[in-house]
Amino acid sequence: MNIIHVIILAIIEGITEFLPVSSTGHMIVASSLMGIAADPFVKLFTIAIQLGAILSVVVLYHKRFLQSVNFYLKLLVAFIPAAIFGVLFSKKIDALLESALTVGITLFVGGIILLFVDKWFNKPTVKEEKDINYFTALKIGFFQCLAMIPGTSRSAATIVGGMSQKLTRTAAAEFSFFLAVPTMFAATAKKLYDFHKEGHIFSGEEIKLLAIGNIIAFIVAMLAIKTFITFLERKGFRIFGWYRIVIGAVIIGLILTGHQLETI
């Protein structure tokens, strides 16, 4: 992995992490096209640059993170299902991550679902995070568990989950952003722990690449979040559905025509 690879992957991470299009699917396609070998550092990098994306949420919504203890309790309740399922099924999840075909199929199917969510959930009553109760937060947390299937998109799962609980598109998207903070932090911490447990040590060059990747992901994610919220309020999810269908079809097509896609 070189600096050009880092810049491209960080931009992809920043754009796709909070959009309902699956950052995993995009990382797989981009890494394969660039011929990046899926070594331990590359696998760590694709998770660790999420820290930059996390920081963008905290900066953009800093007032929300300072408002009350109740805010954090809701995030904790919503985070619990993913934490439990992640521990119980970590080996099965890792096995799924080895399948690029799973990513392609999930992207495609998820895209079809996004074509219809605006019609399915068109009578929202919850307009702000403060109106979300603990039981609703828990149910959104269970939707987040679906994102353990590669290609689902954590953002898509939690936003659709929120809308199914009568949140507006904007409220569902913002709660998804907030829930990403503990979820992505935990995922990054676990990946760092596993990296060191396996006996790997960062070189000076790898530390530099991680720093650059996080900075770029932070900047791009801030722009992506602002743009996404504005677009979502006006247009809804249909375009993201078609986009996922195209990307999923591309991945499936590449595999069926004999191309070997490296998973990350």
C-alpha positions as CSV (number, residue, x, y, z in Angstrom):
1,M,0.0,0.0,0.0
2,N,1.4,3.4,-1.0
3,I,0.3,7.0,-0.4
4,I,-1.9,7.1,-3.5
5,H,-3.7,4.0,-2.3
6,V,-4.2,5.6,1.1
7,I,-5.6,8.8,-0.3
8,I,-8.1,7.0,-2.6
9,L,-9.3,4.6,0.1
10,A,-9.6,7.4,2.7
11,I,-11.7,9.4,0.2
12,I,-13.9,6.4,-0.4
13,E,-14.3,5.8,3.3
14,G,-15.2,9.4,4.0
15,I,-17.8,9.5,1.3
16,T,-19.4,6.1,1.8
17,E,-19.3,5.4,5.6
18,F,-22.3,7.5,6.4
19,L,-24.2,7.0,3.1
20,P,-26.4,3.9,2.7
21,V,-24.2,2.4,0.0
22,S,-21.8,0.1,2.0
23,S,-18.2,1.3,2.5
24,T,-17.1,-2.4,2.5
25,G,-18.3,-3.0,-1.0
26,H,-16.6,0.1,-2.3
27,M,-13.4,-0.8,-0.5
28,I,-13.3,-4.3,-2.0
29,V,-13.8,-3.0,-5.6
30,A,-11.3,-0.2,-5.2
31,S,-8.7,-2.4,-3.5
32,S,-9.1,-5.0,-6.2
33,L,-8.8,-2.5,-9.1
34,M,-5.7,-1.0,-7.5
35,G,-4.2,-4.4,-6.8
36,I,-3.7,-3.9,-3.1
37,A,-2.8,-7.1,-1.3
38,A,-5.0,-7.8,1.7
39,D,-2.2,-8.1,4.3
40,P,-2.8,-7.5,8.1
41,F,-2.0,-3.8,7.9
42,V,-4.3,-3.2,4.9
43,K,-7.2,-4.9,6.8
44,L,-6.4,-2.8,9.9
45,F,-6.2,0.4,7.8
46,T,-9.6,0.0,6.3
47,I,-11.1,-0.1,9.8
48,A,-8.8,2.3,11.6
49,I,-9.5,5.2,9.2
50,Q,-13.0,5.1,10.6
51,L,-11.7,7.1,13.5
52,G,-11.4,10.1,11.2
53,A,-15.0,9.7,10.1
54,I,-16.1,9.3,13.8
55,L,-14.5,12.6,14.6
56,S,-16.4,14.4,11.8
57,V,-19.7,13.4,13.5
58,V,-18.5,14.6,16.9
59,V,-17.4,18.0,15.4
60,L,-20.4,18.6,13.3
61,Y,-22.9,17.7,16.1
62,H,-20.8,18.7,19.1
63,K,-23.8,20.4,20.7
64,R,-25.8,17.2,20.7
65,F,-22.9,15.3,22.4
66,L,-22.9,17.9,25.2
67,Q,-26.6,18.2,25.8
68,S,-27.4,15.4,28.3
69,V,-26.6,12.0,29.8
70,N,-29.8,10.7,28.4
71,F,-28.3,11.1,24.9
72,Y,-25.4,8.8,25.8
73,L,-27.7,6.3,27.4
74,K,-29.8,6.0,24.2
75,L,-26.6,5.3,22.2
76,L,-25.5,2.7,24.8
77,V,-28.9,0.9,24.6
78,A,-28.8,1.0,20.7
79,F,-25.1,-0.2,20.7
80,I,-25.7,-3.2,23.0
81,P,-27.2,-5.6,20.4
82,A,-24.3,-5.1,18.0
83,A,-21.8,-5.6,20.9
84,I,-23.5,-8.9,21.9
85,F,-23.9,-10.3,18.4
86,G,-20.4,-9.2,17.5
87,V,-18.9,-11.3,20.3
88,L,-21.1,-14.3,19.8
89,F,-20.8,-14.5,16.0
90,S,-17.3,-13.0,15.4
91,K,-16.0,-16.1,13.5
92,K,-19.1,-16.3,11.3
93,I,-18.8,-12.6,10.5
94,D,-15.1,-13.0,9.6
95,A,-16.0,-15.8,7.3
96,L,-18.6,-13.7,5.5
97,L,-16.1,-10.9,5.1
98,E,-14.1,-13.4,3.0
99,S,-16.9,-13.5,0.4
100,A,-17.0,-10.8,-2.2
101,L,-20.0,-12.5,-3.7
102,T,-21.9,-12.0,-0.4
103,V,-21.1,-8.3,-0.6
104,G,-22.4,-8.0,-4.2
105,I,-25.6,-9.9,-3.5
106,T,-26.3,-7.8,-0.3
107,L,-25.6,-4.6,-2.1
108,F,-28.0,-5.6,-4.9
109,V,-30.8,-6.7,-2.6
110,G,-30.4,-3.7,-0.3
111,G,-30.6,-1.5,-3.3
112,I,-34.0,-2.9,-4.2
113,I,-35.2,-2.3,-0.6
114,L,-34.1,1.4,-0.7
115,L,-36.2,1.9,-3.8
116,F,-39.3,1.5,-1.7
117,V,-38.5,2.7,1.8
118,D,-39.7,6.2,1.2
119,K,-43.2,4.8,0.3
120,W,-43.2,2.2,3.1
121,F,-42.4,4.6,5.9
122,N,-44.1,7.8,4.8
123,K,-45.9,8.9,8.0
124,P,-43.2,9.8,10.5
125,T,-44.0,11.2,13.9
126,V,-40.6,11.4,15.5
127,K,-38.7,14.5,14.3
128,E,-35.8,14.8,16.7
129,E,-33.4,12.6,18.7
130,K,-34.8,13.8,22.0
131,D,-38.2,12.2,21.1
132,I,-36.6,8.7,20.6
133,N,-37.3,6.5,23.6
134,Y,-35.1,3.7,24.9
135,F,-37.2,0.9,23.4
136,T,-37.0,2.6,20.0
137,A,-33.2,3.0,20.4
138,L,-32.9,-0.7,21.2
139,K,-34.9,-1.7,18.1
140,I,-32.7,0.5,15.9
141,G,-29.8,-1.3,17.5
142,F,-31.1,-4.7,16.4
143,F,-31.4,-3.3,12.8
144,Q,-27.7,-2.3,13.1
145,C,-26.8,-6.0,13.6
146,L,-27.9,-6.6,10.0
147,A,-24.8,-4.6,8.9
148,M,-22.6,-7.5,10.1
149,I,-23.5,-9.1,6.8
150,P,-20.9,-7.4,4.5
151,G,-22.5,-5.1,1.9
152,T,-25.6,-4.3,4.0
153,S,-24.3,-0.9,5.0
154,R,-24.5,0.1,8.7
155,S,-25.9,3.4,7.7
156,A,-28.6,1.9,5.5
157,A,-29.6,-0.7,8.2
158,T,-29.9,1.9,11.0
159,I,-31.6,4.5,8.9
160,V,-34.2,2.1,7.6
161,G,-34.6,0.8,11.2
162,G,-35.2,4.3,12.4
163,M,-37.7,5.0,9.7
164,S,-39.6,1.8,10.5
165,Q,-40.0,3.3,14.0
166,K,-41.6,6.4,12.6
167,L,-38.5,8.6,12.6
168,T,-38.3,11.2,9.8
169,R,-35.6,10.6,7.2
170,T,-33.4,13.3,8.8
171,A,-33.9,12.1,12.4
172,A,-33.1,8.5,11.4
173,A,-30.0,9.6,9.5
174,E,-28.7,11.7,12.4
175,F,-29.3,9.0,14.9
176,S,-27.5,6.6,12.6
177,F,-24.5,9.1,12.6
178,F,-24.6,9.3,16.4
179,L,-24.7,5.5,16.8
180,A,-21.8,5.2,14.5
181,V,-19.5,6.8,17.1
182,P,-19.5,4.0,19.8
183,T,-20.0,1.3,17.1
184,M,-17.0,2.3,14.9
185,F,-14.8,3.2,17.9
186,A,-15.4,-0.3,19.3
187,A,-14.7,-2.0,15.9
188,T,-11.5,0.0,15.5
189,A,-10.3,-0.8,19.1
190,K,-11.0,-4.5,18.6
191,K,-9.1,-4.4,15.3
192,L,-6.1,-2.7,16.9
193,Y,-6.1,-5.2,19.7
194,D,-6.2,-8.1,17.3
195,F,-3.4,-6.6,15.3
196,H,-1.1,-6.4,18.3
197,K,-2.3,-9.7,19.7
198,E,-1.1,-11.4,16.5
199,G,2.3,-9.9,17.0
200,H,2.3,-7.1,14.5
201,I,4.1,-3.8,15.2
202,F,3.5,-0.6,13.3
203,S,6.4,0.8,11.3
204,G,7.0,4.5,11.1
205,E,5.7,4.5,7.5
206,E,2.5,2.7,8.6
207,I,1.8,5.2,11.3
208,K,2.2,8.0,8.8
209,L,-0.2,6.3,6.4
210,L,-2.8,5.9,9.2
211,A,-2.5,9.5,10.1
212,I,-2.9,10.7,6.5
213,G,-5.9,8.4,6.0
214,N,-7.7,9.6,9.1
215,I,-7.2,13.2,8.3
216,I,-8.5,12.8,4.7
217,A,-11.4,10.6,5.9
218,F,-12.3,13.3,8.5
219,I,-12.5,16.1,6.0
220,V,-14.3,14.1,3.3
221,A,-16.8,12.7,5.8
222,M,-17.7,16.2,7.1
223,L,-18.6,17.2,3.5
224,A,-20.4,14.0,2.8
225,I,-22.6,14.2,5.9
226,K,-23.7,17.8,5.2
227,T,-24.4,17.0,1.6
228,F,-26.2,13.7,2.4
229,I,-28.6,15.3,4.9
230,T,-29.5,18.1,2.5
231,F,-30.1,15.6,-0.4
232,L,-32.0,13.2,1.8
233,E,-34.5,15.9,2.9
234,R,-35.2,16.8,-0.8
235,K,-34.9,13.5,-2.7
236,G,-35.1,10.5,-0.4
237,F,-33.4,7.1,-0.9
238,R,-34.3,6.1,-4.4
239,I,-31.1,7.2,-6.1
240,F,-29.1,5.3,-3.5
241,G,-31.1,2.3,-4.2
242,W,-30.3,2.4,-7.9
243,Y,-26.7,3.1,-7.2
244,R,-26.4,0.0,-4.9
245,I,-28.1,-2.1,-7.6
246,V,-25.5,-1.0,-10.2
247,I,-22.5,-1.6,-7.8
248,G,-23.8,-4.9,-6.7
249,A,-24.4,-6.0,-10.3
250,V,-20.8,-5.0,-11.2
251,I,-19.3,-7.0,-8.3
252,I,-21.5,-10.1,-9.2
253,G,-20.7,-9.7,-12.9
254,L,-16.9,-9.5,-12.2
255,I,-17.0,-12.6,-10.1
256,L,-19.1,-14.6,-12.6
257,T,-16.8,-13.7,-15.4
258,G,-13.8,-15.1,-13.5
259,H,-12.3,-12.0,-11.9
260,Q,-10.8,-12.5,-8.5
261,L,-11.9,-9.8,-6.0
262,E,-9.7,-9.5,-3.0
263,T,-11.7,-9.1,0.2
264,I,-10.5,-6.8,3.0
